[in-house]
Amino acid sequence: MAKLRSWTQIWPSFVRVCILNLVLNFNIIALADDNGSGGFASESTCKNTNYQIFLPPPYKNISSMICKPVWHTYELRYTKNDDITTIILSAPYTIGWVGIGFSKDGKMVGSSAMVGWINKHGHAKIKQFYLRGKKASEVVVDKGELPLNTVPAAVATNGAEIYLAFQLQTTTPYGRQPILLAFGTKHPQNHHLSKHDDKTAIVFDFSSGEKSGSKDPATNELIKMRKNHGIVGIMGWGLILPVGAIVARYFRHKDPLWFYLHSVIQFVGFAFGLGTVLLGLQLYAEMHVHIPAHRGIGIFVFVLSILQILAFFLRPNKDSKFRKIWNLYHSWFGRLAVFFAALNIVLGMQAAGAGNDWKIGYGFIVSIIIVAVIVLEVLAYLKRSEKRSLPPSFQMDSVGEATFPSNLVKG
């Protein structure tokens, strides 16, 4: 009993320490992003690679190219000379293929892509593909709408990286262009591409005149918007909603305080979730990023959140015959919302190429929540066990004499 009381007394301090650590962790993430040392694909400086050594002419003769990090450790270099745009994409590579696509609306279908790889015999290959559909049979080699000029495209490796180089000739220079980036870890068979292992879609501004590592206001705004989308989503769906669920499960003995806390926390979490959805819609409108799993699960979680808000207003009284059904509906929809919200946060970080700071930060939050749930579950179990082990209490009759339960009175 004394042990149980000691745990009950220290749990508020434990919660305060957890919250303090969470705040410090989010500050670390924000500072890391501001300094360009982590997070989503940032405007950090490109690697100082002398590509003139291993690329053939005319690419080896081009200097002063604009370079920008675009996804993970992918870097896009380009330069414009009259109506010719020279592009060099560098990406990590061990086996398989790497591709860069040009889209009209940010979607795969209908776009054209340059794909490079090193085949099993060590020969470098680069081809244009027309992405007529999502099936492998609808990805057509040597077709597409890219205005390639007469200079042959080139592909080469340097260490653990691959470089795709090609030139586009257009009467109208490229401006803000939706770009698709993807890679697969299997060799193309007879120029048939295997399904990609990962992909992303971005909007790249070819009209920007800044050099490597400089700030492009339009791109910088999109990066900031995407970072805000992630932070608001993690705070609302990854932290506030689980805390509200914890309050409802483990603090019902503090009636009616638990109900007011649970209601306020979940309303705040819903507000953060609404902000996450609005920022996501704004990002989609700006970038036309096609991430169906992340978008679909996000909408599903938001619908579950709306149903939970409706449950608050449709809550029957305790004596109602529908109360049991309402309890099942409210508790299981809540569990589904928390689970899929956590899953969607992970998918979102993967799709955006989040850095280690984001992964460590969210992993820390999940770890704290799991530890808190385990501790509170153990405390609740000990409390229930203690109640079951207590002997039946005796009652006092009207004249003050003790009346013992009949099962303790000998006949």
C-alpha positions in Angstrom: 0.0 0.0 0.0 2.8 2.4 0.9 4.5 1.5 -2.4 1.3 2.3 -4.3 1.0 5.7 -2.5 4.5 6.6 -3.4 3.9 6.0 -7.1 0.7 7.9 -6.9 2.5 10.9 -5.4 5.3 11.0 -7.9 3.4 10.5 -11.1 2.6 14.3 -11.5 6.4 15.0 -11.3 6.9 12.3 -13.9 4.4 13.9 -16.3 6.0 17.3 -15.8 9.4 16.0 -16.6 8.0 14.3 -19.8 6.4 17.5 -21.0 9.6 19.5 -20.3 11.6 17.0 -22.3 9.1 17.1 -25.2 9.3 20.9 -25.3 13.1 20.8 -25.3 13.1 18.2 -28.0 10.9 20.3 -30.3 13.2 23.3 -29.7 16.1 21.1 -30.8 14.3 20.2 -34.0 13.4 23.8 -34.7 17.0 25.0 -34.1 18.4 22.2 -36.2 16.1 23.1 -39.1 16.9 26.8 -38.8 20.6 26.0 -39.0 20.1 23.7 -42.0 21.5 20.7 -40.2 18.5 18.4 -40.4 14.8 18.0 -41.1 13.2 18.0 -44.5 15.2 18.6 -47.7 16.7 22.0 -46.9 18.6 24.7 -48.7 21.9 23.5 -47.4 25.0 23.7 -49.5 25.7 21.1 -52.1 28.7 18.8 -51.9 31.8 20.1 -53.5 32.1 17.4 -56.2 34.3 17.8 -59.3 32.0 16.2 -61.8 34.2 17.3 -64.7 36.5 14.4 -63.9 34.0 11.6 -64.7 31.3 13.1 -66.9 31.9 13.2 -70.7 31.8 16.5 -72.7 30.0 18.8 -73.0 29.0 18.3 -69.3 32.6 18.2 -68.1 33.2 21.6 -69.6 30.3 23.3 -67.9 31.2 25.3 -64.8 29.2 27.6 -62.4 26.1 25.4 -62.3 23.4 26.3 -59.9 23.0 23.4 -57.4 20.3 22.7 -54.9 19.5 19.8 -52.6 16.1 18.3 -53.5 15.4 15.1 -51.6 17.4 13.0 -49.1 21.0 13.4 -50.5 19.8 14.0 -54.1 21.2 17.2 -55.7 20.0 18.9 -58.8 22.5 21.0 -60.8 21.4 23.1 -63.8 22.5 26.0 -66.0 20.7 27.8 -68.8 22.2 29.1 -71.9 19.8 30.7 -74.3 17.2 28.0 -75.1 19.3 25.1 -73.7 19.0 23.9 -70.1 21.6 21.5 -68.9 20.7 19.3 -66.0 22.8 17.0 -63.8 21.1 14.9 -61.1 23.3 13.2 -58.5 21.9 10.5 -56.1 23.2 7.7 -53.9 23.6 4.5 -55.8 24.6 0.9 -55.3 22.3 -1.1 -57.7 19.1 -0.6 -59.6 18.0 2.6 -61.3 17.5 6.3 -60.5 15.0 8.6 -62.4 14.0 12.2 -62.7 10.6 13.0 -64.2 9.0 16.1 -65.6 5.3 16.4 -64.9 2.5 18.8 -65.9 0.6 18.4 -62.7 2.9 16.7 -60.2 1.5 13.3 -60.9 3.2 10.3 -62.4 0.7 9.5 -65.2 1.4 11.5 -68.3 4.9 12.6 -67.3 8.3 11.9 -69.0 11.4 10.8 -67.2 15.1 10.3 -67.7 16.3 7.1 -66.0 19.9 6.0 -65.5 21.5 2.8 -64.3 24.6 0.6 -64.5 23.7 -2.8 -65.8 25.1 -6.2 -64.6 28.0 -6.0 -67.0 29.0 -2.6 -65.7 27.7 -0.6 -68.7 26.1 2.8 -68.1 22.6 3.2 -69.5 20.3 6.3 -69.6 16.9 6.3 -71.4 13.8 8.5 -71.7 10.6 6.8 -70.5 7.0 7.9 -71.0 4.9 7.2 -68.0 1.6 6.4 -69.7 0.2 4.6 -66.6 1.1 3.1 -63.3 1.6 -0.4 -64.5 5.1 -1.6 -65.5 3.8 -2.4 -69.0 2.6 1.3 -69.3 6.1 2.7 -68.8 7.4 3.0 -72.3 11.1 3.2 -73.2 12.5 5.7 -75.7 9.2 7.6 -75.6 8.3 10.8 -74.0 7.8 14.5 -74.3 11.1 15.9 -73.0 12.7 18.2 -75.6 16.1 16.5 -75.7 18.6 18.1 -78.0 21.2 16.4 -80.2 23.8 16.1 -77.4 23.6 12.5 -76.0 22.6 12.1 -72.4 25.2 10.7 -70.1 25.3 8.7 -66.9 28.3 8.0 -64.7 29.1 6.8 -61.1 31.5 8.4 -58.7 32.0 6.4 -55.5 28.6 5.6 -54.1 26.8 8.1 -56.3 25.3 8.2 -59.8 25.1 11.2 -62.0 22.5 11.7 -64.8 23.3 14.4 -67.3 21.1 15.6 -70.2 20.2 18.8 -72.1 16.7 20.2 -72.9 16.1 22.6 -75.6 12.9 24.8 -75.2 11.7 28.0 -76.8 10.2 28.9 -73.4 12.6 28.5 -70.4 11.6 26.3 -67.6 10.2 28.1 -64.5 8.4 26.5 -61.6 8.4 22.9 -62.7 6.9 19.8 -61.0 9.7 17.2 -60.7 9.3 13.5 -59.8 12.3 11.7 -58.2 12.3 7.9 -57.8 14.6 4.9 -57.5 14.5 1.2 -57.7 16.9 -1.4 -56.3 16.5 -3.9 -59.2 18.2 -3.8 -62.6 15.9 -3.0 -65.5 15.2 -6.1 -67.5 15.2 -5.5 -71.3 14.6 -1.8 -70.5 11.6 -2.6 -68.4 11.8 -0.8 -65.0 11.0 -2.5 -61.8 8.6 -0.9 -59.4 10.2 2.0 -57.5 11.2 1.5 -53.9 10.6 5.1 -53.0 9.6 8.3 -54.7 8.7 12.0 -54.2 7.3 15.0 -56.0 8.6 18.5 -55.7 8.2 21.9 -57.4 11.6 23.0 -58.6 12.2 26.6 -59.6 14.5 26.8 -62.7 14.0 30.5 -62.9 15.9 31.1 -59.7 19.2 32.6 -60.3 20.8 31.9 -56.9 24.0 29.8 -56.7 24.5 26.7 -54.6 23.4 27.1 -51.0 21.6 30.4 -51.5 18.0 31.1 -50.5 15.1 30.9 -53.0 12.1 32.6 -51.3 9.5 30.5 -53.1 11.2 27.2 -52.3 12.0 28.4 -48.8 8.3 29.2 -48.2 7.3 25.7 -49.3 9.9 24.1 -47.0 8.7 26.2 -44.1 5.1 25.2 -44.9 6.0 21.5 -45.0 7.9 21.9 -41.7 4.9 23.5 -40.1 2.6 20.8 -41.5 4.9 18.2 -39.8 5.2 20.0 -36.5 1.5 20.7 -36.1 0.6 17.1 -37.1 3.1 15.6 -34.5 1.9 18.0 -31.8 -1.8 17.4 -32.4 -2.1 13.8 -33.6 1.2 12.4 -32.1 1.1 14.0 -28.7 -2.1 15.8 -27.6 -4.6 13.2 -28.7 -2.7 10.3 -27.0 -2.5 12.4 -23.8 -6.2 13.0 -23.9 -6.8 9.2 -24.3 -4.5 8.5 -21.4 -6.4 10.9 -19.2 -9.7 9.2 -20.1 -8.4 5.7 -19.3 -6.4 6.2 -16.2 -7.9 9.1 -14.3 -11.6 8.3 -14.1 -11.3 8.2 -10.3 -10.8 12.0 -10.4 -14.4 12.6 -11.4 -15.5 15.0 -12.9 -12.0 16.5 -13.4 -11.0 13.8 -15.8 -13.9 14.5 -18.0 -13.2 18.2 -18.3 -9.5 17.6 -18.9 -10.2 14.9 -21.5 -12.7 17.1 -23.3 -10.5 20.2 -23.4 -7.4 18.2 -24.5 -9.2 16.4 -27.3 -10.8 19.7 -28.6 -7.3 21.2 -28.7 -6.0 18.1 -30.4 -8.8 18.3 -33.0 -7.9 22.0 -33.6 -4.3 20.9 -34.3 -5.5 18.1 -36.5 -7.6 20.6 -38.5 -4.6 22.8 -38.9 -2.6 19.8 -40.1 -5.2 19.0 -42.8 -5.5 22.6 -43.9 -1.7 22.9 -44.3 -1.6 19.6 -46.1 -4.3 20.8 -48.6 -2.3 24.0 -49.1 0.9 22.0 -49.8 -1.0 19.8 -52.3 -2.3 22.9 -54.1 1.2 24.4 -54.2 3.3 21.4 -55.0 0.7 18.8 -56.4 2.6 16.1 -54.4 0.9 12.8 -55.0 1.3 10.7 -51.9 -2.0 8.7 -51.8 -1.3 6.6 -48.7 -0.4 9.6 -46.6 -3.2 11.7 -47.9 -5.8 9.0 -47.6 -4.9 8.0 -44.1 -4.8 11.7 -43.1 -8.4 12.2 -44.3 -9.4 9.0 -42.5 -8.0 10.2 -39.2 -9.6 13.6 -39.7 -13.0 11.9 -40.3 -12.5 9.8 -37.1 -11.7 13.0 -35.2 -14.9 14.6 -36.4 -16.9 11.5 -35.3 -15.2 11.8 -31.9 -16.3 15.5 -31.6 -19.8 14.5 -32.6 -19.7 11.8 -29.9 -19.2 14.5 -27.3 -22.4 16.2 -28.2 -24.4 12.9 -28.7 -23.2 11.5 -25.3 -26.2 9.7 -23.6 -26.6 9.8 -19.9 -25.3 6.9 -17.7 -28.7 5.3 -17.4 -29.5 5.2 -21.1 -29.7 1.8 -22.8 -27.5 3.2 -25.6 -24.6 4.2 -23.2 -22.8 0.8 -23.6 -22.9 1.1 -27.4 -21.7 4.7 -27.2 -18.8 3.7 -25.0 -17.7 1.0 -27.5 -18.1 3.4 -30.4 -16.2 6.3 -28.6 -13.3 4.1 -27.3 -12.6 2.1 -30.4 -12.9 5.0 -32.8 -10.5 6.8 -30.5 -8.0 4.0 -30.6 -8.2 3.8 -34.4 -7.6 7.5 -34.7 -4.5 7.4 -32.4 -3.1 4.4 -34.2 -3.6 5.6 -37.8 -2.4 9.1 -36.8 0.9 7.6 -35.6 1.2 5.5 -38.7 0.5 8.6 -40.9 3.2 10.6 -39.1 5.7 8.0 -40.0 4.6 7.8 -43.6 4.7 11.6 -43.8 8.3 11.8 -42.6 9.3 9.0 -45.0 7.6 10.7 -48.0 9.2 14.1 -47.1 12.7 12.7 -46.6 12.7 13.8 -42.9 16.1 14.1 -41.3 17.3 12.3 -38.2 16.2 15.1 -35.9 12.6 14.6 -36.9 12.8 10.8 -36.5 14.6 11.0 -33.1 12.1 13.7 -31.9 9.0 11.7 -32.8 10.6 8.5 -31.6 11.2 10.2 -28.2 7.6 11.2 -28.0 6.4 7.7 -28.8 8.8 6.3 -26.2 7.6 8.7 -23.5 3.9 7.9 -24.2 4.6 4.1 -24.2 6.5 4.3 -20.9 3.8 6.5 -19.4 1.1 4.0 -20.5 3.0 1.0 -19.0 3.6 2.8 -15.7 0.0 3.9 -15.4 -1.3 0.5 -16.5 0.8 -1.2 -13.8 -0.4 1.3 -11.2 -4.0 0.6 -12.2 -3.5 -3.1 -12.0 -1.9 -2.9 -8.5 -4.8 -0.7 -7.3 -7.4 -3.2 -8.6 -5.5 -6.1 -7.1 -5.4 -4.3 -3.7 -9.1 -3.7 -3.8 -9.8 -7.4 -4.5 -7.5 -8.5 -1.6 -9.1 -6.3 1.0 -11.5 -8.1 3.4 -15.2 -7.2 3.4 -15.8 -4.1 5.5 -18.2 -4.4 8.6 -21.1 -2.1 9.2 -22.3 -0.4 12.4 -25.9 -0.9 13.5 -28.1 1.9 14.7 -26.9 1.7 18.3 -23.3 1.7 17.4 -22.5 -2.0 17.7 -20.5 -3.7 15.0 -22.4 -6.0 12.6 -20.1 -8.4 10.9 -20.9 -10.0 7.5 -22.8 -13.2 7.8 -20.1 -15.3 6.2 -17.8 -14.3 9.1 -20.3 -15.3 11.8 -20.1 -18.8 13.0 -23.4 -20.7 13.5 
